[in-house]
Amino acid sequence: MTLRPGDPRPVLKWAGGKRQLLPEILLRLPPRAETYYEPFVGGGAVFFALAARGAFRRAVLSDTNSELINVYRALKEDVAGVIRALEKLRDGHSTEQYYRVRARVPKSETARAARVIYLNRTGFNGLYRVNSKGEFNVPIGRYVRPRIVDEKRLRAAAEALSVAEIVLEDFERVSARARRGDAVYFDPPYLPVSRTASFAEYQSTPFGFSEHERLARVFTRLASRGVACVLSNSDTPEARELFGAHRVETVSAKRAINSVASRRGAVGELLVSAAAAHSTPERRRTAAARRPCG
C-alpha cells in the first residue's frame, strides 16, 4: 500500500511501530470490516493505513497508557487546540523548556496531548519511557530542527479518528465486543528475546508471560467466533507454542527506536493469523494487485 499526500499517518514515533511490517499485516487483514479493533494502539500505524483505504466503517482503539489515549482523544475532539499549544512549545523550544515541560503534567487534556507530542518529537531517539512511578524520563534528543508542529499530519489524523471510539481499557475486555465481520489487530508488548529484556520500558505496568497466555486464549476465542484476527510478536519458542494452533509466519522488520543501539536494525518477528483466515497472503497479494489502493 502506497500512502498518498494527505493520507493519515502516525503522529507519534513509537517503539515497536509497524511501518516496516504494514504491507504484511494488511495482507492478513480483510479488505473490509464492519468494526476494526486495535487493543494495543501505540503509534497506530495499522489503524491509519486502514483508514486511508476506507477498510472499516468504525474503529475501536484502546490501550492502557492513559497519556497515549489522551493524545488521540484530544486530536479527535480539539485538534486546533492541540496545534495552538504545540506552536507555543515550538516557539519556546530549548533544553531548559524541554526539562520543564517533562517535569510538569498539565491539567487540561489538550495541553497534556501537546506535551506528549512535543516530548516525543524532541526527546532522545523518539522513545516513550516511564519509570516505576509512571513519570516520563527520556532525556532531550540531539535534533537541530525538530519538527514539532506538522499541522497537515495532525489534521489528517484527527479526521481518521473521527470515526473511532477511543478507550482506556484492557485488551480482553475491549476485544470481547468483536463479532463476525469485524477485524482485530493485536500488537502487545513483545515477549522478551532474552532474560535481560524488559516488558516495562514504555509504561509502568509490566506485561508478563501470564498476560501473553491470556492474550493467546482471547485470540483463540475470537477466531472461533469468526473474527478476523492478526497478531504480531517476537520470534521466540514461547510465542510459537502459545499461538501454534494458528497460522504462524516469520517476517523481517527494521527497528530504528531502541534505547540499546545493538538492538536496532533488521529482526525476525512473528505474524499470527487465525487458522480460519479469510484468505492466504498469496491470494491477498493477487487481489491487492488487481485493485487500486485507497
C-alpha positions in Angstrom: 0.0 0.0 0.0 1.4 3.4 -1.0 0.2 6.3 1.1 -0.7 9.5 -0.8 -0.3 13.1 0.3 -3.0 13.9 2.8 -3.5 10.3 3.9 -3.5 9.9 7.7 -0.2 8.8 9.2 1.0 8.3 12.8 1.6 11.5 14.7 3.9 9.8 17.3 7.2 7.9 16.9 6.6 4.7 18.9 8.9 1.9 19.8 7.7 -1.3 18.0 5.9 0.8 15.4 4.6 -1.2 12.5 5.5 0.9 9.5 8.0 -1.7 8.3 5.5 -4.5 8.6 2.5 -2.7 7.3 2.3 -4.5 3.9 2.5 -7.9 5.5 -0.1 -7.0 8.2 -2.5 -5.5 5.7 -2.3 -8.7 3.6 -3.6 -10.7 6.5 -6.5 -8.5 7.4 -9.7 -8.5 5.5 -10.1 -5.7 2.8 -13.2 -4.5 4.6 -14.5 -4.8 8.2 -17.6 -3.5 9.9 -15.6 -2.6 13.0 -11.8 -2.6 13.4 -10.3 -3.1 16.8 -6.8 -2.3 17.9 -6.4 -3.0 21.6 -2.7 -2.0 21.8 -2.9 1.0 19.6 0.6 2.5 20.2 1.5 4.7 17.3 -1.5 3.5 15.3 0.3 2.8 12.0 -2.1 -0.1 11.1 -5.2 1.9 12.0 -4.1 4.9 10.0 -3.2 2.8 7.0 -6.6 1.0 7.1 -8.3 4.4 7.5 -6.6 5.7 4.4 -8.0 2.8 2.3 -11.5 3.0 3.9 -11.2 -0.5 5.2 -13.7 -0.2 8.1 -17.0 1.6 9.0 -15.9 2.3 12.5 -13.0 1.6 14.8 -12.3 1.0 18.5 -8.8 2.0 19.6 -7.6 1.2 23.1 -4.5 1.0 25.3 -3.6 1.0 28.9 -1.3 4.0 28.5 -3.5 6.9 29.7 -1.3 9.6 28.2 -1.4 7.9 24.8 -5.2 7.6 24.8 -5.5 11.2 25.8 -3.5 12.3 22.7 -5.9 10.5 20.4 -8.9 11.8 22.2 -7.6 15.4 22.2 -6.8 15.2 18.5 -10.3 13.9 17.7 -12.1 16.5 19.9 -9.9 19.6 19.6 -7.1 19.3 17.0 -7.0 23.1 16.6 -6.3 23.5 20.3 -3.5 20.9 20.2 -1.9 22.7 17.2 -2.0 26.0 19.0 -0.4 24.5 22.2 2.3 22.9 20.1 3.0 26.1 18.3 3.7 27.8 21.6 6.0 24.9 22.6 7.8 25.1 19.2 8.4 28.8 19.6 10.0 28.5 23.0 11.9 25.2 22.4 15.1 24.9 24.3 16.9 22.5 26.6 15.5 24.3 29.6 12.0 24.2 28.3 12.2 20.5 27.5 13.0 19.5 31.0 10.5 22.0 32.4 7.7 20.5 30.3 8.9 17.0 31.1 8.6 17.6 34.8 5.1 19.0 34.8 1.8 17.4 33.6 -0.8 20.0 32.7 -4.4 19.5 33.8 -6.2 20.2 30.5 -6.5 17.3 28.1 -5.4 19.5 25.1 -2.2 20.7 26.9 -1.4 17.2 28.0 -1.7 15.9 24.5 0.6 18.7 23.2 3.1 17.9 25.9 3.3 14.3 24.9 3.7 15.1 21.2 6.3 17.8 22.0 8.4 15.4 24.2 8.0 12.6 21.6 9.3 14.9 18.8 12.2 16.4 20.8 13.2 13.5 23.2 16.1 11.1 22.6 15.5 8.7 19.7 11.7 9.1 19.8 11.4 7.0 23.0 8.4 6.9 25.2 9.6 5.6 28.5 8.5 6.0 32.1 9.9 4.9 35.5 8.1 2.8 38.1 6.1 5.9 39.2 4.8 6.4 35.7 7.0 9.5 35.2 8.4 10.3 31.7 12.2 10.1 32.0 13.6 10.3 28.5 16.4 12.9 28.0 16.4 15.5 25.3 17.4 14.4 21.8 20.1 15.9 19.7 18.0 17.4 17.0 18.9 20.6 15.2 15.5 21.4 13.9 12.9 19.0 15.3 9.5 19.1 13.5 7.3 19.9 16.5 4.2 21.1 14.6 3.0 19.2 11.5 -0.4 20.7 11.0 -1.4 18.7 7.9 -0.5 15.4 9.6 -2.3 16.3 12.8 -5.5 17.3 11.0 -5.4 14.2 8.8 -5.1 12.1 11.9 -8.0 13.9 13.5 -10.1 13.2 10.5 -9.3 9.5 10.7 -10.0 9.4 14.4 -13.5 11.0 13.9 -15.0 7.5 13.3 -13.1 5.9 16.2 -14.1 5.2 19.8 -11.0 5.7 21.9 -11.0 4.0 25.2 -8.6 3.3 28.1 -9.3 -0.4 28.6 -7.8 -3.8 28.9 -7.3 -5.8 25.7 -9.6 -8.7 26.7 -12.5 -6.5 27.7 -12.5 -4.3 24.6 -12.0 -7.1 22.1 -14.8 -9.1 23.7 -17.2 -6.8 21.7 -15.9 -8.1 18.3 -18.2 -10.2 16.2 -18.1 -12.0 12.8 -17.4 -9.4 10.2 -15.1 -7.4 12.5 -11.3 -7.4 12.5 -8.8 -7.2 15.4 -5.1 -6.5 15.2 -3.1 -7.2 18.4 0.4 -5.6 18.9 1.2 -6.3 22.5 4.5 -5.6 24.3 6.6 -8.4 22.8 7.8 -11.5 24.6 11.4 -10.9 25.6 14.1 -12.5 23.3 16.5 -12.7 26.2 16.4 -12.9 30.0 17.5 -9.3 30.3 14.8 -7.8 28.1 12.1 -5.8 29.9 8.4 -5.5 29.5 8.2 -2.2 31.4 10.1 0.2 29.2 7.1 2.2 27.9 4.7 2.1 30.8 4.9 1.4 34.5 2.7 -1.8 34.5 4.5 -4.9 33.3 3.1 -7.2 30.6 4.4 -10.6 31.6 4.2 -14.1 30.3 0.8 -14.7 32.1 -0.6 -11.8 30.1 0.6 -13.4 26.9 -1.1 -16.6 27.9 -4.3 -14.7 28.5 -3.9 -13.0 25.1 -3.5 -16.3 23.4 -6.8 -17.5 24.9 -8.5 -14.3 23.8 -7.1 -14.7 20.3 -8.4 -18.3 20.0 -11.8 -17.3 21.4 -12.2 -14.5 18.8 -11.1 -16.8 16.0 -13.7 -19.4 17.0 -16.3 -16.7 16.6 -15.2 -15.9 13.0 -13.5 -12.7 13.8 -10.5 -11.9 11.6 -7.5 -11.8 13.9 -3.9 -10.8 13.4 -1.2 -10.6 16.0 2.5 -9.6 16.0 5.1 -10.8 18.5 8.8 -11.6 18.8 10.0 -14.8 17.2 10.6 -16.9 20.2 9.8 -20.6 21.1 7.3 -19.4 23.7 5.4 -17.3 21.2 5.3 -20.2 18.7 4.0 -22.5 21.3 1.3 -20.1 22.6 -0.1 -19.4 19.1 0.7 -22.8 17.5 -2.9 -23.5 16.8 -3.0 -20.7 14.2 -1.0 -19.6 11.2 2.4 -18.5 12.4 4.8 -16.9 10.0 8.2 -15.2 10.3 8.7 -11.8 8.8 11.6 -9.3 8.9 11.3 -5.8 10.3 13.7 -3.0 10.9 13.8 -1.4 14.3 15.0 2.2 14.5 13.8 3.0 18.0 15.5 1.2 20.9 17.5 2.5 23.8 20.2 -0.1 23.0 21.9 0.6 19.7 22.8 -3.1 19.1 19.1 -4.0 19.2 18.2 -1.7 16.2 18.2 -2.9 12.6 16.6 -6.0 11.0 15.0 -8.5 13.3 12.8 -11.5 12.8 9.2 -11.2 14.1 6.1 -13.4 14.1 2.8 -12.6 12.5 -0.1 -14.8 13.7 -3.4 -15.0 11.9 -6.4 -17.0 12.7 -6.5 -20.6 11.4 -9.8 -19.8 9.7 -8.3 -16.9 7.8 -10.3 -15.1 5.2 -7.6 -15.9 2.6 -4.0 -16.8 2.3 -1.4 -13.9 2.0 -0.7 -15.2 -1.6 -4.3 -14.7 -2.6 -4.5 -11.4 -0.9 -1.4 -10.2 -2.8 -3.1 -11.1 -6.1 -6.3 -9.3 -5.1 -4.4 -6.2 -3.9 -2.5 -6.1 -7.2 -5.9 -6.1 -9.1 -7.5 -3.2 -7.3 -6.4 0.4 -6.8 -5.3 1.5 -3.4 -7.4 3.8 -1.3 
